[in-house]
Amino acid sequence: MAENKMAQVAALFGKKLNERFTVRYDNCLFDCKFTDCGFISYGAYDNPYLDFDTFILQDLLVGRAVIVDE
């Protein structure tokens, strides 16, 4: 099994695993966190057919979403 990289991904954004933070994405604010199991957003669009966590994480990685300083 490969090494879990989520702690390193969180560190790229100055965060720790399970630390909640706010992301500005698509002109909306979402509470999010990095976990051992992946990236979780709270209050994202409620659609059982799409995983918006993936879209938010991807846009964080490419700079289309930002973590809001609190």
Secondary structure by P-SEA (a helix, b strand, c coil): ccccaaaaaaaaaccccccccccccccbbbbccccccccccccccccccccaaaaaaaaaaacccccccc
